[in-house]
Amino acid sequence: RSKSNQYPNTSLIQVEGVNTTEEVAWYKGKRMAYIYKAKTKKNGSHYRCIWGKVTRPHGNSGVVRAKFTSNLPPKSMGARVRVFMYPSNI
């Protein structure tokens, strides 16, 4: 019996070029999308998307925690996620 909690609705994502917790602060609240290709067409496209949001840093090496609208599938492990530069407060 495990005495540690699992959080399947939170994903750990390493953002390219981000190496410290201070750099992660700028990405907090930014939107991200996991885009994948499906076999059947929906709305005239084979591509589908799961939207998420950066919630907080994880550790000291620039990894972020993100929550997605629906949990990411196992095949997404190691795959690319697009980080969008909005909402921005610049």
PAVEX-719220 format. One record per atom (N, C-alpha, C, O): residue number from 1; residue in three letters; atom name; x, y, z. Coordinates in steps of 0.2 Angstrom, whole numbers, m for minus. Layout:
num  residu  atome  px  py  pz
NUM  ALA  CA  X  Y  Z $
...
//
This chain:
num  residu  atome  px  py  pz
1  ARG  N  4  m6  0 $
1  ARG  CA  0  0  0 $
1  ARG  C  4  6  0 $
1  ARG  O  9  7  4 $
2  SER  N  3  10  m5 $
2  SER  CA  7  16  m6 $
2  SER  C  5  22  m1 $
2  SER  O  m1  23  0 $
3  LYS  N  10  25  2 $
3  LYS  CA  8  31  7 $
3  LYS  C  9  38  3 $
3  LYS  O  9  43  7 $
4  SER  N  10  38  m3 $
4  SER  CA  11  44  m7 $
4  SER  C  6  45  m12 $
4  SER  O  3  40  m15 $
5  ASN  N  3  51  m13 $
5  ASN  CA  m2  52  m17 $
5  ASN  C  0  53  m24 $
5  ASN  O  6  54  m26 $
6  GLN  N  m4  51  m29 $
6  GLN  CA  m3  51  m36 $
6  GLN  C  m8  57  m39 $
6  GLN  O  m14  57  m37 $
7  TYR  N  m5  61  m43 $
7  TYR  CA  m9  66  m46 $
7  TYR  C  m10  65  m54 $
7  TYR  O  m6  69  m57 $
8  PRO  N  m14  61  m56 $
8  PRO  CA  m15  60  m63 $
8  PRO  C  m17  66  m67 $
8  PRO  O  m16  66  m74 $
9  ASN  N  m20  71  m64 $
9  ASN  CA  m22  77  m68 $
9  ASN  C  m17  82  m69 $
9  ASN  O  m18  87  m72 $
10  THR  N  m11  81  m66 $
10  THR  CA  m6  85  m67 $
10  THR  C  0  82  m71 $
10  THR  O  2  77  m69 $
11  SER  N  3  86  m76 $
11  SER  CA  8  83  m80 $
11  SER  C  14  87  m78 $
11  SER  O  14  93  m77 $
12  LEU  N  20  84  m79 $
12  LEU  CA  27  87  m78 $
12  LEU  C  30  88  m85 $
12  LEU  O  30  84  m89 $
13  ILE  N  31  95  m86 $
13  ILE  CA  34  96  m93 $
13  ILE  C  40  101  m93 $
13  ILE  O  40  105  m89 $
14  GLN  N  45  98  m96 $
14  GLN  CA  51  102  m97 $
14  GLN  C  51  107  m103 $
14  GLN  O  51  105  m108 $
15  VAL  N  51  113  m101 $
15  VAL  CA  51  118  m106 $
15  VAL  C  58  120  m109 $
15  VAL  O  63  120  m105 $
16  GLU  N  59  120  m116 $
16  GLU  CA  65  121  m119 $
16  GLU  C  68  127  m117 $
16  GLU  O  65  132  m118 $
17  GLY  N  74  127  m115 $
17  GLY  CA  78  134  m113 $
17  GLY  C  76  136  m106 $
17  GLY  O  79  142  m104 $
18  VAL  N  72  133  m102 $
18  VAL  CA  71  135  m95 $
18  VAL  C  74  130  m91 $
18  VAL  O  73  124  m91 $
19  ASN  N  79  133  m86 $
19  ASN  CA  83  129  m82 $
19  ASN  C  82  131  m75 $
19  ASN  O  85  127  m71 $
20  THR  N  79  136  m73 $
20  THR  CA  78  138  m66 $
20  THR  C  71  139  m64 $
20  THR  O  67  140  m68 $
21  THR  N  70  139  m57 $
21  THR  CA  63  141  m55 $
21  THR  C  61  148  m56 $
21  THR  O  55  149  m58 $
22  GLU  N  66  152  m56 $
22  GLU  CA  65  160  m58 $
22  GLU  C  62  161  m65 $
22  GLU  O  58  165  m66 $
23  GLU  N  65  157  m70 $
23  GLU  CA  63  157  m77 $
23  GLU  C  56  154  m78 $
23  GLU  O  52  157  m82 $
24  VAL  N  54  150  m73 $
24  VAL  CA  47  147  m74 $
24  VAL  C  42  152  m72 $
24  VAL  O  36  151  m75 $
25  ALA  N  44  156  m68 $
25  ALA  CA  39  161  m65 $
25  ALA  C  35  165  m71 $
25  ALA  O  29  167  m71 $
26  TRP  N  39  166  m77 $
26  TRP  CA  36  170  m82 $
26  TRP  C  31  165  m86 $
26  TRP  O  26  168  m89 $
27  TYR  N  32  159  m86 $
27  TYR  CA  27  154  m89 $
27  TYR  C  21  153  m85 $
27  TYR  O  16  150  m88 $
28  LYS  N  21  155  m79 $
28  LYS  CA  15  153  m75 $
28  LYS  C  8  156  m78 $
28  LYS  O  8  162  m79 $
29  GLY  N  3  152  m79 $
29  GLY  CA  m3  154  m82 $
29  GLY  C  m3  154  m89 $
29  GLY  O  m9  155  m92 $
30  LYS  N  2  153  m93 $
30  LYS  CA  2  152  m100 $
30  LYS  C  m1  146  m102 $
30  LYS  O  m1  141  m99 $
31  ARG  N  m4  146  m108 $
31  ARG  CA  m8  140  m111 $
31  ARG  C  m3  136  m115 $
31  ARG  O  2  138  m117 $
32  MET  N  m5  129  m115 $
32  MET  CA  m1  125  m119 $
32  MET  C  m6  120  m122 $
32  MET  O  m11  119  m119 $
33  ALA  N  m4  117  m127 $
33  ALA  CA  m8  112  m131 $
33  ALA  C  m4  106  m133 $
33  ALA  O  1  107  m136 $
34  TYR  N  m7  100  m132 $
34  TYR  CA  m4  94  m134 $
34  TYR  C  m8  92  m141 $
34  TYR  O  m14  91  m140 $
35  ILE  N  m5  93  m147 $
35  ILE  CA  m8  92  m153 $
35  ILE  C  m6  85  m156 $
35  ILE  O  m1  83  m156 $
36  TYR  N  m12  81  m158 $
36  TYR  CA  m10  74  m160 $
36  TYR  C  m15  73  m166 $
36  TYR  O  m19  76  m167 $
37  LYS  N  m13  67  m170 $
37  LYS  CA  m16  66  m176 $
37  LYS  C  m21  60  m174 $
37  LYS  O  m19  55  m171 $
38  ALA  N  m27  60  m176 $
38  ALA  CA  m32  55  m175 $
38  ALA  C  m34  51  m182 $
38  ALA  O  m32  54  m187 $
39  LYS  N  m36  45  m182 $
39  LYS  CA  m38  41  m188 $
39  LYS  C  m44  44  m191 $
39  LYS  O  m44  45  m197 $
40  THR  N  m49  46  m188 $
40  THR  CA  m55  49  m191 $
40  THR  C  m55  56  m190 $
40  THR  O  m53  59  m186 $
41  LYS  N  m59  59  m195 $
41  LYS  CA  m59  67  m196 $
41  LYS  C  m65  69  m191 $
41  LYS  O  m70  66  m190 $
42  LYS  N  m63  75  m188 $
42  LYS  CA  m68  78  m184 $
42  LYS  C  m68  86  m185 $
42  LYS  O  m62  88  m185 $
43  ASN  N  m73  89  m187 $
43  ASN  CA  m73  96  m189 $
43  ASN  C  m68  97  m195 $
43  ASN  O  m65  102  m196 $
44  GLY  N  m68  92  m200 $
44  GLY  CA  m64  93  m206 $
44  GLY  C  m57  92  m205 $
44  GLY  O  m53  94  m209 $
45  SER  N  m54  89  m199 $
45  SER  CA  m47  89  m198 $
45  SER  C  m45  82  m194 $
45  SER  O  m49  80  m190 $
46  HIS  N  m40  80  m196 $
46  HIS  CA  m37  74  m192 $
46  HIS  C  m34  76  m186 $
46  HIS  O  m32  71  m182 $
47  TYR  N  m32  82  m185 $
47  TYR  CA  m28  84  m179 $
47  TYR  C  m33  86  m174 $
47  TYR  O  m38  89  m175 $
48  ARG  N  m31  84  m168 $
48  ARG  CA  m35  86  m162 $
48  ARG  C  m30  89  m156 $
48  ARG  O  m24  89  m157 $
49  CYS  N  m33  92  m151 $
49  CYS  CA  m29  96  m147 $
49  CYS  C  m32  95  m140 $
49  CYS  O  m38  96  m139 $
50  ILE  N  m28  95  m135 $
50  ILE  CA  m30  95  m128 $
50  ILE  C  m26  101  m125 $
50  ILE  O  m20  102  m125 $
51  TRP  N  m30  106  m122 $
51  TRP  CA  m27  112  m120 $
51  TRP  C  m26  111  m112 $
51  TRP  O  m29  108  m109 $
52  GLY  N  m21  115  m110 $
52  GLY  CA  m19  115  m103 $
52  GLY  C  m16  122  m101 $
52  GLY  O  m16  126  m105 $
53  LYS  N  m14  122  m95 $
53  LYS  CA  m11  128  m92 $
53  LYS  C  m6  127  m87 $
53  LYS  O  m6  122  m83 $
54  VAL  N  0  131  m87 $
54  VAL  CA  5  130  m83 $
54  VAL  C  3  133  m76 $
54  VAL  O  0  138  m75 $
55  THR  N  4  128  m71 $
55  THR  CA  1  130  m64 $
55  THR  C  7  132  m59 $
55  THR  O  6  137  m56 $
56  ARG  N  12  129  m59 $
56  ARG  CA  18  130  m54 $
56  ARG  C  24  127  m56 $
56  ARG  O  24  122  m60 $
57  PRO  N  30  129  m53 $
57  PRO  CA  36  125  m55 $
57  PRO  C  36  118  m51 $
57  PRO  O  32  117  m46 $
58  HIS  N  41  114  m53 $
58  HIS  CA  42  108  m50 $
58  HIS  C  49  107  m49 $
58  HIS  O  53  105  m54 $
59  GLY  N  52  107  m43 $
59  GLY  CA  59  107  m42 $
59  GLY  C  63  113  m44 $
59  GLY  O  60  118  m45 $
60  ASN  N  69  112  m45 $
60  ASN  CA  73  118  m46 $
60  ASN  C  76  118  m53 $
60  ASN  O  81  123  m55 $
61  SER  N  75  114  m58 $
61  SER  CA  78  113  m64 $
61  SER  C  74  116  m70 $
61  SER  O  75  114  m76 $
62  GLY  N  68  119  m69 $
62  GLY  CA  65  122  m74 $
62  GLY  C  59  118  m77 $
62  GLY  O  56  120  m82 $
63  VAL  N  57  113  m73 $
63  VAL  CA  51  109  m75 $
63  VAL  C  45  112  m72 $
63  VAL  O  45  115  m67 $
64  VAL  N  40  112  m76 $
64  VAL  CA  33  115  m74 $
64  VAL  C  28  110  m73 $
64  VAL  O  28  104  m76 $
65  ARG  N  23  111  m69 $
65  ARG  CA  17  107  m68 $
65  ARG  C  12  110  m72 $
65  ARG  O  11  116  m72 $
66  ALA  N  8  106  m76 $
66  ALA  CA  3  109  m80 $
66  ALA  C  m4  105  m79 $
66  ALA  O  m3  98  m78 $
67  LYS  N  m9  108  m79 $
67  LYS  CA  m16  104  m79 $
67  LYS  C  m19  105  m86 $
67  LYS  O  m19  110  m89 $
68  PHE  N  m21  99  m88 $
68  PHE  CA  m25  99  m95 $
68  PHE  C  m32  98  m94 $
68  PHE  O  m34  95  m89 $
69  THR  N  m36  100  m99 $
69  THR  CA  m44  99  m98 $
69  THR  C  m46  92  m97 $
69  THR  O  m50  91  m93 $
70  SER  N  m43  88  m101 $
70  SER  CA  m43  81  m100 $
70  SER  C  m36  78  m99 $
70  SER  O  m32  80  m102 $
71  ASN  N  m35  73  m95 $
71  ASN  CA  m29  70  m94 $
71  ASN  C  m25  68  m100 $
71  ASN  O  m28  65  m105 $
72  LEU  N  m19  69  m100 $
72  LEU  CA  m15  67  m106 $
72  LEU  C  m15  60  m107 $
72  LEU  O  m14  56  m102 $
73  PRO  N  m15  57  m113 $
73  PRO  CA  m14  50  m114 $
73  PRO  C  m7  47  m113 $
73  PRO  O  m3  51  m113 $
74  PRO  N  m6  41  m111 $
74  PRO  CA  0  38  m110 $
74  PRO  C  5  39  m116 $
74  PRO  O  11  40  m115 $
75  LYS  N  2  39  m122 $
75  LYS  CA  7  40  m128 $
75  LYS  C  10  47  m129 $
75  LYS  O  14  48  m133 $
76  SER  N  7  51  m125 $
76  SER  CA  10  58  m125 $
76  SER  C  17  59  m121 $
76  SER  O  20  64  m122 $
77  MET  N  19  54  m117 $
77  MET  CA  25  54  m113 $
77  MET  C  31  55  m118 $
77  MET  O  32  51  m122 $
78  GLY  N  35  60  m117 $
78  GLY  CA  40  61  m121 $
78  GLY  C  39  65  m128 $
78  GLY  O  43  67  m131 $
79  ALA  N  32  67  m129 $
79  ALA  CA  30  70  m135 $
79  ALA  C  30  78  m134 $
79  ALA  O  31  80  m128 $
80  ARG  N  30  81  m139 $
80  ARG  CA  30  89  m139 $
80  ARG  C  24  92  m137 $
80  ARG  O  18  89  m139 $
81  VAL  N  24  97  m133 $
81  VAL  CA  18  101  m131 $
81  VAL  C  20  108  m133 $
81  VAL  O  25  111  m132 $
82  ARG  N  15  112  m136 $
82  ARG  CA  16  118  m139 $
82  ARG  C  14  123  m133 $
82  ARG  O  9  123  m130 $
83  VAL  N  19  128  m131 $
83  VAL  CA  18  133  m126 $
83  VAL  C  16  139  m130 $
83  VAL  O  20  142  m134 $
84  PHE  N  10  142  m128 $
84  PHE  CA  8  148  m131 $
84  PHE  C  10  154  m126 $
84  PHE  O  9  154  m120 $
85  MET  N  12  160  m129 $
85  MET  CA  14  165  m125 $
85  MET  C  9  170  m123 $
85  MET  O  10  176  m122 $
86  TYR  N  3  167  m122 $
86  TYR  CA  m3  171  m119 $
86  TYR  C  m6  167  m114 $
86  TYR  O  m6  161  m114 $
87  PRO  N  m10  170  m109 $
87  PRO  CA  m11  177  m108 $
87  PRO  C  m4  180  m106 $
87  PRO  O  0  177  m102 $
88  SER  N  m2  186  m108 $
88  SER  CA  4  190  m107 $
88  SER  C  2  196  m103 $
88  SER  O  m3  199  m104 $
89  ASN  N  7  198  m98 $
89  ASN  CA  6  204  m95 $
89  ASN  C  11  209  m96 $
89  ASN  O  13  214  m92 $
90  ILE  N  14  209  m102 $
90  ILE  CA  19  213  m105 $
90  ILE  C  16  219  m107 $
90  ILE  O  19  224  m110 $
//
